[in-house]
Amino acid sequence: MKLLISLFIGLLMSLTFAAKAENLSSQNFNSEKFANEYFNAWSATQSPTATKQDIEHYLSFLTDDVGHQHYPYDSDDTRAEDGKSSMREGMNYYLGAHTKYSSELVSYSFDFNVVVIKYKSSSTGVHPQTKQEMTINDTTLEVLELEDGKVSLVRKYSD
């Protein structure tokens, strides 16, 4: 009897996992729409006229326990209960730091519950802590791991 119950629970868990994976399958998940909406939401947070509402819109794409890694600055990709809250705090700290910002989505791809976007950006601004002017021209690759239709881990690579 215990074996039968164990098999039933195992089957139920397998079906649940398969259903979640199916939610992000290429048939049900519009990767182009997601990539564009995510990129546009991120870009809006970098604008000189960005608002807290822009940040909240971007954060709506993320799980509450999102992990964030940005090489070479931050190599830790640990997901934490306060992941989204920590990102909100950091993004609000830098809100309005750019005096100029432009970006262009270069490419995207999707497979195995991962969306990869590549974009070019150019920004000028004043660092809120050092008060020094910064100019950055980057090409960035973001690997976005998805869970239940939301980003659970952001891995950023910039040149």
Rosetta blueprint (number, residue, H / E / L):
1 M L
2 K H
3 L H
4 L H
5 I H
6 S H
7 L H
8 F H
9 I H
10 G H
11 L H
12 L H
13 M H
14 S H
15 L H
16 T H
17 F H
18 A H
19 A H
20 K H
21 A H
22 E H
23 N H
24 L L
25 S L
26 S L
27 Q L
28 N L
29 F L
30 N L
31 S H
32 E H
33 K H
34 F H
35 A H
36 N H
37 E H
38 Y H
39 F H
40 N H
41 A H
42 W H
43 S H
44 A H
45 T H
46 Q H
47 S L
48 P L
49 T L
50 A L
51 T L
52 K H
53 Q H
54 D H
55 I H
56 E H
57 H H
58 Y H
59 L H
60 S L
61 F L
62 L E
63 T E
64 D E
65 D E
66 V E
67 G E
68 H E
69 Q E
70 H E
71 Y E
72 P L
73 Y L
74 D E
75 S L
76 D L
77 D L
78 T L
79 R L
80 A L
81 E L
82 D L
83 G H
84 K H
85 S H
86 S H
87 M H
88 R H
89 E H
90 G H
91 M H
92 N H
93 Y H
94 Y H
95 L L
96 G L
97 A L
98 H E
99 T E
100 K E
101 Y E
102 S E
103 S E
104 E E
105 L E
106 V E
107 S E
108 Y E
109 S E
110 F E
111 D E
112 F L
113 N L
114 V E
115 V E
116 V E
117 I E
118 K E
119 Y E
120 K E
121 S E
122 S E
123 S E
124 T E
125 G E
126 V E
127 H L
128 P L
129 Q L
130 T L
131 K L
132 Q L
133 E E
134 M E
135 T E
136 I E
137 N E
138 D E
139 T E
140 T E
141 L E
142 E E
143 V E
144 L E
145 E E
146 L E
147 E E
148 D L
149 G L
150 K E
151 V E
152 S E
153 L E
154 V E
155 R E
156 K E
157 Y E
158 S E
159 D L
